[in-house]
Amino acid sequence: MAIPKKKPGRSAGTAVLVFRDTRYASRTLILADGRELQVVAGAVSAPVDDSLARDYLEQHPDFQMQE
């Protein structure tokens, strides 16, 4: 039986928020600290503990948090 491989850079307990982009299917978002978030297939995600990304996405009118 094969053992599933873990993805590098993410622990099993890392929670992410997913936001739907209501305007574009793909684009690059630049945060205030210079980091990039990628919108792919109309969605973008950010770790729950990343307050800068979360605040940006929650306050931007083009993004809706998915449940």
TIRO-2110 file (N, C-alpha, C; in Angstrom, 1 decimal):
// TIRO-2110
0.8, -1.2, 0.0, N, 1, A
0.0, 0.0, 0.0, CA, 1, A
0.9, 1.2, 0.0, C, 1, A
0.6, 2.2, -0.9, N, 2, A
1.4, 3.4, -1.0, CA, 2, A
1.1, 4.3, 0.2, C, 2, A
2.1, 5.0, 0.6, N, 3, A
2.0, 6.0, 1.7, CA, 3, A
1.9, 7.4, 1.0, C, 3, A
0.8, 8.2, 1.3, N, 4, A
0.7, 9.5, 0.7, CA, 4, A
1.9, 10.4, 1.1, C, 4, A
2.3, 11.2, 0.1, N, 5, A
3.4, 12.1, 0.4, CA, 5, A
2.8, 13.4, 0.8, C, 5, A
3.5, 14.1, 1.8, N, 6, A
3.1, 15.4, 2.2, CA, 6, A
3.7, 16.4, 1.3, C, 6, A
2.9, 17.5, 1.1, N, 7, A
3.3, 18.6, 0.3, CA, 7, A
4.3, 19.4, 1.1, C, 7, A
5.4, 19.8, 0.4, N, 8, A
6.4, 20.6, 1.2, CA, 8, A
5.8, 22.0, 1.5, C, 8, A
6.2, 22.5, 2.7, N, 9, A
5.8, 23.9, 3.1, CA, 9, A
4.5, 24.0, 3.7, C, 9, A
3.7, 22.9, 3.8, N, 10, A
2.4, 22.9, 4.5, CA, 10, A
2.3, 21.8, 5.4, C, 10, A
2.0, 22.1, 6.7, N, 11, A
1.7, 21.0, 7.6, CA, 11, A
0.3, 20.5, 7.4, C, 11, A
0.0, 19.4, 8.0, N, 12, A
-1.4, 18.8, 7.8, CA, 12, A
-2.4, 19.7, 8.5, C, 12, A
-2.0, 20.5, 9.5, N, 13, A
-2.9, 21.3, 10.3, CA, 13, A
-3.0, 22.7, 9.8, C, 13, A
-2.4, 23.1, 8.7, N, 14, A
-2.5, 24.4, 8.2, CA, 14, A
-3.8, 24.7, 7.6, C, 14, A
-4.6, 25.6, 8.2, N, 15, A
-5.9, 26.0, 7.7, CA, 15, A
-5.8, 27.1, 6.7, C, 15, A
-6.5, 27.1, 5.6, N, 16, A
-6.5, 28.1, 4.6, CA, 16, A
-8.0, 28.6, 4.4, C, 16, A
-8.1, 29.9, 4.0, N, 17, A
-9.3, 30.5, 3.6, CA, 17, A
-9.3, 30.6, 2.1, C, 17, A
-10.4, 30.3, 1.5, N, 18, A
-10.5, 30.3, 0.0, CA, 18, A
-11.5, 31.4, -0.3, C, 18, A
-11.1, 32.3, -1.2, N, 19, A
-11.9, 33.4, -1.7, CA, 19, A
-12.2, 33.2, -3.1, C, 19, A
-13.4, 33.5, -3.6, N, 20, A
-13.8, 33.5, -5.0, CA, 20, A
-13.6, 34.9, -5.5, C, 20, A
-12.9, 35.0, -6.7, N, 21, A
-12.7, 36.3, -7.4, CA, 21, A
-14.0, 36.5, -8.3, C, 21, A
-14.7, 37.5, -8.0, N, 22, A
-16.0, 37.7, -8.7, CA, 22, A
-15.8, 38.5, -10.0, C, 22, A
-14.5, 38.9, -10.3, N, 23, A
-14.2, 39.7, -11.5, CA, 23, A
-13.3, 39.0, -12.5, C, 23, A
-12.3, 38.3, -12.0, N, 24, A
-11.3, 37.7, -12.9, CA, 24, A
-11.1, 36.2, -12.6, C, 24, A
-10.8, 35.4, -13.7, N, 25, A
-10.5, 34.0, -13.5, CA, 25, A
-9.0, 33.8, -13.1, C, 25, A
-8.2, 34.7, -13.5, N, 26, A
-6.8, 34.6, -13.1, CA, 26, A
-6.2, 36.0, -13.1, C, 26, A
-5.4, 36.3, -12.1, N, 27, A
-4.6, 37.5, -11.9, CA, 27, A
-3.6, 37.4, -10.8, C, 27, A
-2.7, 38.3, -10.7, N, 28, A
-1.7, 38.3, -9.6, CA, 28, A
-2.0, 39.5, -8.7, C, 28, A
-2.1, 39.2, -7.4, N, 29, A
-2.4, 40.3, -6.4, CA, 29, A
-1.0, 40.5, -5.7, C, 29, A
-0.7, 41.8, -5.6, N, 30, A
0.5, 42.2, -4.9, CA, 30, A
0.1, 42.8, -3.5, C, 30, A
0.6, 42.2, -2.4, N, 31, A
0.3, 42.6, -1.1, CA, 31, A
1.3, 43.8, -0.7, C, 31, A
1.0, 44.5, 0.3, N, 32, A
1.8, 45.6, 0.8, CA, 32, A
3.2, 45.3, 1.1, C, 32, A
3.4, 44.0, 1.5, N, 33, A
4.8, 43.6, 1.9, CA, 33, A
5.5, 43.0, 0.6, C, 33, A
4.9, 43.1, -0.5, N, 34, A
5.6, 42.7, -1.8, CA, 34, A
5.3, 41.2, -2.2, C, 34, A
4.6, 40.5, -1.3, N, 35, A
4.3, 39.1, -1.7, CA, 35, A
3.2, 39.1, -2.7, C, 35, A
3.1, 38.0, -3.4, N, 36, A
2.1, 37.8, -4.5, CA, 36, A
1.1, 36.7, -4.1, C, 36, A
-0.1, 36.9, -4.4, N, 37, A
-1.2, 35.9, -4.3, CA, 37, A
-1.7, 35.7, -5.7, C, 37, A
-1.8, 34.4, -6.1, N, 38, A
-2.3, 34.1, -7.4, CA, 38, A
-3.7, 33.7, -7.4, C, 38, A
-4.5, 34.3, -8.3, N, 39, A
-5.9, 33.9, -8.5, CA, 39, A
-5.8, 32.9, -9.6, C, 39, A
-6.3, 31.7, -9.4, N, 40, A
-6.3, 30.6, -10.4, CA, 40, A
-7.7, 30.0, -10.4, C, 40, A
-8.3, 29.9, -11.6, N, 41, A
-9.6, 29.4, -11.8, CA, 41, A
-10.7, 30.2, -11.0, C, 41, A
-10.5, 31.5, -10.8, N, 42, A
-11.4, 32.3, -10.1, CA, 42, A
-11.3, 32.2, -8.6, C, 42, A
-10.2, 31.6, -8.1, N, 43, A
-10.1, 31.4, -6.6, CA, 43, A
-8.7, 31.7, -6.1, C, 43, A
-8.6, 32.2, -4.9, N, 44, A
-7.3, 32.5, -4.3, CA, 44, A
-7.4, 32.0, -2.8, C, 44, A
-6.3, 31.5, -2.3, N, 45, A
-6.4, 31.1, -0.9, CA, 45, A
-5.2, 31.7, -0.1, C, 45, A
-5.5, 31.8, 1.2, N, 46, A
-4.5, 32.4, 2.1, CA, 46, A
-4.6, 31.6, 3.4, C, 46, A
-3.4, 31.4, 4.1, N, 47, A
-3.5, 30.8, 5.4, CA, 47, A
-4.3, 31.6, 6.4, C, 47, A
-5.0, 31.0, 7.3, N, 48, A
-5.8, 31.7, 8.3, CA, 48, A
-4.9, 32.6, 9.1, C, 48, A
-3.7, 32.2, 9.4, N, 49, A
-2.8, 33.0, 10.3, CA, 49, A
-2.1, 34.1, 9.5, C, 49, A
-2.3, 34.3, 8.2, N, 50, A
-1.7, 35.4, 7.4, CA, 50, A
-2.7, 36.6, 7.5, C, 50, A
-2.5, 37.4, 8.5, N, 51, A
-3.4, 38.5, 8.7, CA, 51, A
-3.4, 39.5, 7.5, C, 51, A
-2.2, 39.8, 6.9, N, 52, A
-2.1, 40.8, 5.9, CA, 52, A
-2.9, 40.3, 4.6, C, 52, A
-2.7, 39.1, 4.2, N, 53, A
-3.5, 38.5, 3.1, CA, 53, A
-5.0, 38.4, 3.4, C, 53, A
-5.3, 37.9, 4.5, N, 54, A
-6.7, 37.8, 4.9, CA, 54, A
-7.4, 39.1, 4.9, C, 54, A
-6.8, 40.1, 5.5, N, 55, A
-7.4, 41.5, 5.6, CA, 55, A
-7.6, 42.0, 4.2, C, 55, A
-6.6, 41.9, 3.3, N, 56, A
-6.7, 42.4, 2.0, CA, 56, A
-7.9, 41.7, 1.2, C, 56, A
-8.0, 40.4, 1.3, N, 57, A
-9.0, 39.7, 0.6, CA, 57, A
-10.4, 40.0, 1.2, C, 57, A
-10.5, 40.1, 2.5, N, 58, A
-11.8, 40.4, 3.1, CA, 58, A
-12.3, 41.8, 2.8, C, 58, A
-11.4, 42.8, 2.7, N, 59, A
-11.8, 44.2, 2.4, CA, 59, A
-11.9, 44.5, 1.0, C, 59, A
-11.4, 43.7, 0.1, N, 60, A
-11.5, 44.0, -1.4, CA, 60, A
-12.9, 43.6, -1.9, C, 60, A
-13.5, 44.5, -2.6, N, 61, A
-14.9, 44.2, -3.1, CA, 61, A
-15.0, 43.1, -4.1, C, 61, A
-13.9, 42.7, -4.8, N, 62, A
-14.0, 41.7, -5.8, CA, 62, A
-13.9, 40.2, -5.2, C, 62, A
-13.7, 40.1, -3.9, N, 63, A
-13.5, 38.7, -3.3, CA, 63, A
-14.6, 38.4, -2.3, C, 63, A
-15.1, 37.2, -2.4, N, 64, A
-16.0, 36.6, -1.5, CA, 64, A
-15.5, 35.4, -0.8, C, 64, A
-15.5, 35.3, 0.5, N, 65, A
-15.0, 34.1, 1.2, CA, 65, A
-16.0, 33.0, 0.9, C, 65, A
-15.4, 31.8, 0.7, N, 66, A
-16.1, 30.6, 0.4, CA, 66, A
-16.3, 29.9, 1.7, C, 66, A
-17.4, 29.2, 1.9, N, 67, A
-17.6, 28.4, 3.1, CA, 67, A
-17.3, 27.0, 2.9, C, 67, A
END
